[in-house]
Amino acid sequence: MVKVTVENSYASDVMEEGNDYLSGIFEPVFDEITATDLDSDRPIPADIDGIYLRNGHNPLFRPQSGRYHWFDGDSMVHAVAFENGRATYRNRLVLTAGLLAEMEKGKGLFPSLRDGFAAEEGLKNNSGTDIVLHNGEIKTMFSRCGQPYRLDPYTLTTLGPDSFGGAWTKGVSAHSKTDERTGEFIFFNYSFNTAPYMEYGVVSPDNRLLTVTEIELPGARLPHDSWITEQYTVLHDLPLFWDPQLIEQGKKKLSFDRSMRTRFGVIPRYGKGDEIRWFEFEPTYMLHTVNAWEEGDEIVAYGFSLEVPVPEVPEGTPSVKVQNYFLSFLYQKPRLTEYRMNLKTGASSERFVDDTMAEMPCINNRFMGIKSRYAYNTLVSQTPLFVMSGIQKWDFEKMAEVDRYELPEGRYMGQPVFAPKGDATGEDEGYLIAFVSGADKSEVYIWDAQAIGAGPVSIVLLPQRVPGGSHAYFARGQDIRAARERRQHREAA
C-alpha cells in the first residue's frame, strides 16, 4: 500500500498571467513528499537497482521584476529509488544560498533572465539544469555556471555548495561530466566578461581537484556542453554569443554569426591550455552532445546541431511568449551530426546522419567516452514548449534508427535515463526510465531498452504531478554503495 508523507509545504507568489512555463505541464508544485511502495500497472522489474533523478526549475518567489523566465526557477529534484521491485518517490528543493536568502526575506531578491543584460551578472545560481552522481553524492548544476550543490542521493537533503574540498569556489558548467569508469568529474567554466573566458578541470573520484587550466577564447561565448573520451576532452567555441558592441553599451542581444566557424578544442584530460588543438567546422550551435570516442588517430563525436540556433520571433509577440521560441526544439530544428577530428593530420569532417528532429539524448553511461553502439534520442514534440513526445533508438553501427516509441496524445516526457539490468554488461541490456506527464497526472514509464517499440513493461503511478523539467541521471546503487565504502575506509584510516 502506498504511503505518502508530506515533508514540507510552501506558499508561492510566482504566478504570471500568460506564462506557459508557469501553467499546464510546467505549473510548479509546492509540496515536498515521500511516497513509498508505489503502485504500478505491472510488476516493476526486480533487477533495477538505483535511483532515477530528474532536475528542473520550480520557482518559489517572483523575480524582482515579476518577469519569470523558466531558467530562473529554483532547482527541484524528483527521484524514484528502485530496489527489489519496489519504488519510492521523493521531491526536494535544492537549498541554494540564493533560495535560502529569499526564504529568510519572504520575497524574490534576484533579477530574471528576461530583464536584459544588466541582470546577467546578478542572476541566482538556482542549480536547476543538470544532475549527476559523483563520489557517492548528487551534484546539481546551473546553466549559467555556478558552484554545484551536493545532495544526499537517498534523502535528497542539500549538503551544501561543492568547492572540491575548498580548492574551487568558481562555477562549473551545467553539462560537466562524470566518467563512470574512472569516477572522475570533468568540468569547464565560462565567463561573459573576463578573459580568457573559459577554464577546464578534472576532479578525482574522492572529490579532490586534480587539475585546472585556462582556455583562451577570442571572446565571451555561450558553450553549453562538451565531450569526453578516454584520453581527451572536447570543448566548444561556437559562434553564438551576446553582441559584443551592445555589451559595451550595457545591452544584451543574442547573436549567431554565420560568418564565423564552429571550433571544437581537443585537450588531453589532464592537459594545460596551451596543449589544446582546435578543429574548425561549419557554423552551428549545439546544446547537447551524445557521445565521443577515439578511433585510430581520430576522435569521432556525435551531437545535435541546431539548424536554427536563434529562431525568428514573429513581430508583436508578447514579451511573456518570447521565451517559448528559445525553449522549444520545434523552432531550433536539431539534427544528429557526426564530427571527426584527426589528431595526426589535423583534418576534420562533418555530416548530418539523420533527418529526424530529436534531442535530449541518453546512453548507457558506462559507455560514455568509449565506442558505443546505441543512443536513445527523445523525439521533438509538435507542442512548442520544452517537452518531448517519444524515444528513438539509434544504432551507430547501422547508422540508422532501429526502434521507436511515441507517447499517447497529450502525454509528454523529458530526458530518459538508461538503467542496467542487474549485473548486465551488454550495452543495451537494461531499461529506459522517464517521467511522463500530462496536465493532470504524472507516471514513470519503464521500457525494455532492447524493445522500446513494444511499449513500457511497467508504468509506475505517482501521487503527485511532476512538472516538465530539464536533465536526468540514473545513479547506480552499486556506485553509491562503493563510494560510501571508500569514504568510510578513508575516514577510518
N, C-alpha and C positions, 0 to 999 in steps of 0.2 A: 504494500500500500504506500502511495506517495505521501511523504511528509514534507510540508512546506513551512519554513520558518522565515519570517520577515526580520532581517537583522537590523536594517536601518531604513527609514523613510525620509525623503527630503521634499521641501517645498521649492518651487521654482517660479521665476517671473520671466522666463526666457522667450515665451511665445511671441511671434511676429506675424502679422496677417500677410498671407500670400506667399510665405516662405515654404517651399516644398521640402526643405531639409529640416523642418520642424513639424511636419504633419505626415499623415499616412504612414507609410512603411518606415519613415525616418523620425516619427514622433518620439521624443525621449521618454525613458522610463525613470521613475524616481524612487522605486523600491529596490533595495538590495536584499536578495533572498537566498536561501539554501534549500534545495529540494532534493531529497534522497529517494532511492528506489523508483526512478521514473518509469512510467508505463510506456509500452511500445506496442505497435500493431503486430509484430512478430518478434521472436526472441532476439535479443541483442547478441551478436557474435561474442562468444566467451573468450576468443583469442585476441581481443583488442585490449591492450594494456597501456594506458597512458591518459593524457589529458588533452582534449581539443580546446584550444584557446583562440578567442577572436577579440581583437581590439576594435575600438570605434569611438566616435565623438558623441558625447551625451551631455549637453550643457546644463549647468545648474543656474547660472546667472547671465543676464543680458550683458553684452559688451557695453562699454561706456556710451557708445553712440546709439545702441539699440539695433544696429545693423548687423545681424548674425550671418556669418559665413560658416559652412559646415566644418571647415578646418579649425574653427575657433573652439569647438566643443571639447569639454573635458573628456579624458580617457575613461571609458568604462570597459572592463574586461568581462566577457561572458565565457564561461568554461563548462565543459562537460567532462567529468572524470569517469573513465571506463575501467572496470575490474571484474573479472569472472562473470561477465554477462549482466552486470548491474551498472547503472549510470546515476551520477549525482551532478546536479546543475548548481552553479553559483554565478552571481554577477556582483562586481565590486568596482566602485570608482577608484582610480589611482589618485592618491592624495598627494598631488604635486605641491610644491611650495606656493605656486600661484593660487591653486584652488583653496589651500588652507588659509591663505590671506583673505580671500573672498569670503570664505565661511566665517572668519572672525569678524569681518566688517558687515556681512549680510548683504553684500551687493557686488556687482561686477566692477573690477578695478583695471581692466585691460582694454585696449582698442581691439577692433575687428580687422580681419584681413580685407574687409570691404571698405575700410576707412582710408585707403591710399598709402602712398609710400612713407609718409611721415610716421605711420603706425607700425611699419615693419619691424623696427628695432624694439618696439615695446610690446610685441606680441607675447602672450603667455605660452610658456613651454607646457602644453597640455599633455604631451606624451601619448597622443591618441592615434598614431598612424600605424605603427608596426609592432610586432611582438615576436620574441624568440626565447628559447631556453639556452642558458649558458651557466656553467658552474652550478648546476642543480637549481638555479633560480630563474625566474622570469625577468626579462628585460623588456620594457615598453619604451618606444621611441617616437620622436616628433618629426614631422615632415620638414620643418624649417631648421632643423638641428637644435639640439639642446641636450643637457645631461640625460642619459637614460634613467629610468626608475626601476628598482628591484622589487619584485613581488615574491611572496611565498607561493610555490606552484599549487599547493593543496588548498590553502585557505584564501589565497589572493590578497592577503594582508600586504599593504605597502610597507616595504622595509626601508625606503628612502632613496635619494638620488645616488647614482653609481659614479664614483670617481676612480674606479680601478685601483682601490687601495690608497687613495689620496694622490695619485700620480696624474690625474687628468680631470680638470674642472671645466673644460670647454665642452662643446657639444659633440654629438655624433649624428650622422645621417639616419633617416628612418630605415633605410634598407641596408644597414650593416648586417653582416652575415655570421652565423655560427657554422663552423666546419664540424659536422658531427663525427667525422672520423678522427680528427685531431683534438677536438674540444676547444679550439681557438675561436676567438671573436675578432673578426676583421672589420674595420670601420674606416669611414672617411668623414671629414667635416668640411664645410664650406662657408665662406663669408661673402656678404653683399658689398662690403666696403673696405676690406683690409687685405692688401697684397700679402702673400702670394695667392690668396683666395681659396686654397684647399690644403688640407692636411690628411695624412693617411697613417694608420697604425694597426698594430696587432696586439691582442690581449691573450694571456695564457689561459689554459683550462681552469686554473685556480684564481683567475681574475686579477692577474698582475700585468701591468703594461710592459710588453716586451720591446716594442719599438714604435717610434712615431717620427714622421718626417714631413717637411713642407713640399707641396706640389705647386709649381709655378704655373698659373694660367694667365692668358692675355688680359683677362678682366673678370669681373664678377659674373658668375654663372648660376644656373639652377639645376645642377645634376640631381637626379633622383635615385638612381640605382647603380649597381656595379656588377661585375662578375668575379668569381674566384675559380682558379684551377688548383691543381696540387702544388704547383711551384710559384704561381703568379696571381696577381690581382689586376683586373682591367678596370680603369677609372674612366669617367665620361667627361668630355668637354664638348658641349652641344650648343648650337647657335640659337638658343632661346634664352633670353635674359631680359632684365629691365633696361629700357632705352637709356644708354649712358648720358646722352645730352639732357634728357629730362631729369635724370637722377641729380645732376648738378643744380637743377632748379628746384629740387626738393619734391619732384613729382614722380609718379610711377606709372609706366605703361609697358605691358609685356610685348616684347618684340621677337619675331622669328626672322632671322636674316638668311634668306636663301642664297645669298652670295658667299656665305661662309661654309666651310667644310665641317662636317662632324669629325671629331677626333676621339679615338679610344687610346688610352695610355696604358701600356703593359709594364708593370713594375714587379720585380721579384717580391715574394711575400714579405721578406724581412729587409727589403731594399731601401735605399735612400732616394730622395727626389731626383738627384742627377742621374740615376740609373733608368729612369722611365723612358720608354720608347713609344712615340706617338705614331698612330696609323690613321690615315685620312679616308673618309667615305662621303657619300652624298649627304647633303644637309638633311637632318631629321631631328626629331626629339623622341626620346624613349623614356617611358615611365617605368616599365617593369621588364626585367630580364627573365629568361627561363633557365638556361644552364650554359656552361662553357667547359671545355676540356682541352688538353694537349694531344695533338695528333701528329707525330713526327716533329717537324720543325714548326708546325702551325699551331695556333690557337684557334679553335672553332667555337663560335659563340652564337647563341640564339636569343632573340628578344623581340619585343613588339614595337616596331617602328610606327610612329603616328603619321598618317598621310596628311592630316590637317592639325598640326600642333596647336594653332591658335584659331579656333572656329570663328567664323563671322557671326556677330550678334546682330540680328535684324534691328534696324533703326526703330526707336520708340519702345524697345524692350524695357519694362520696368526694372529699376535697379535690383530689386529683390530676386528677379528672374535671371539676371546676367550670369550668376554663378552656375546655373544649370548647364550652360553651354560648355563650361570648362570642367564640369564634373560629370560628363557623360561621354562614354566611349562611342556612342552613336554618332556624335558630331566629329570626333577626332579620328575615327576610322583606323584602328590599329591593325597591322598585318604582321604575321610571323616572318621574321627576316633572319637570314644566316649571314654572319660576318666571319671572314677568315683573315688572320694576320700571321704572316710568315716571319718568324724571328731570325731566320738565317738570311733571307734575301731582302726583307723589308717590304715585300709585295703585300697587297691587300685586295680582297674581293668581297662582293656582297650580292645577295639575291633574295627576292621575295620567294617564299616556299609555299605559301598558302593564301588563298583569297578570302578565307573565312574571317569575318570580323570577330575576333576573340581577344581576351586579355586575362589579367588576374590569374596567372598560371600557378600550378604547383607540380612538384615532382616528389619522388621518394628522396628525402633529404640525405639519405646515406650515399646518394649518387651525386650530390652537389659537388662540382669541380672535377668530376671524372666522367668518362664517356657513359652516357645514359641513352636508353632507347626510347623512353616514354615521357611525355608531358601531358598534363591534364589542364586544358585551357578552358576558361569559362566563356560562354557564348554571350556576345553583346546583346543586351535587351533592346527591343524597339521602344521601350519606355525611356524617355530622355532624362534619366537620372542615373546615379551611380549604383545600378543594380544589374544583375546578370540573369540569364534565362536558361542556362543548362551547361553541360560539360561536353567537351570534345576530347577524346583520347587521341593523341598524336604519336606516330611511330617514326622515329628519326632514321631507322634502317630502311623502312619502306618509303620514307618521306611522303607520308600520306595519313589522312585521318582513318583510323581503324575502328572506331566506335563512337557513339554519341548518345547522350540522354538530354531530352528537352523537358523542362518543367511544365506542369499543368498551367493553363492560362490563369493569370492572376497571382502566381507564386513566383518568388524571386529569391536569388541566392547571392552570396558574395564569393570570396575565395575559398575553395575547398582545401582540405589537407589530406595527405596520404598517411595512413596508419598501417604498419606492417601486421601480418598475421603471425602472432606469436614469435617464434624464432626463425621465421622465413628469411631466406637470403635472396630469392628471386626478386628482380626489380619491381615487378607488378603483382607480387604475392601480398596482397593487402586490401585495404578498404579506402574509399574516399568518404570523407565526412564533411558535412556543411550544414549551417543553419539555413532553413528555408522558411520564408515568411510571406505573409500577405498583410493586409491592413488589420486583420482581426486576430491572427494567432501565428505562432512560430513552432517549428518542429526541427528535429535533427534527422536528416536523411543519411543513411549509410548504404553505400554501393559496394559491391564486389568490384575491385579495380580491373579485374580481368573480364568483366561482363557488365559494364555500366549501362549498356543499352537495354538490358533486361529489367532495369528499374531497381529501386532500392531494395535491399534484402531486409531492412528494418527501418521503421520510422519511429523515432523516439518523441513522445509528446512532452511539451514543455508547459509549465503552469504560468509562464509569463511571456509576453511578446518580446522578441529580440529585435531592436531597431536595425536598419541597414547599417553596415559598418565597413571597416577598412580591411586590415590584413589579419591572417590567421596562421596558426602553427600547431603542429602535433608534438607534444612533449612526451617522449617515450618513457614509460615507467622505469625501464632498466637504466636509462640515462640519469633520471632523477635520483634513483637509489644509489647508483655508483658514485655520483658526485657527493652525495651526503656521506657515504662511507669514506671517501677520500678526505673530506673535511674533518670528519671525526678522527681519522688517523693523524692528520696534521695537528689538530688541537691536542691530541694525546701525546704527541712527540715532544 
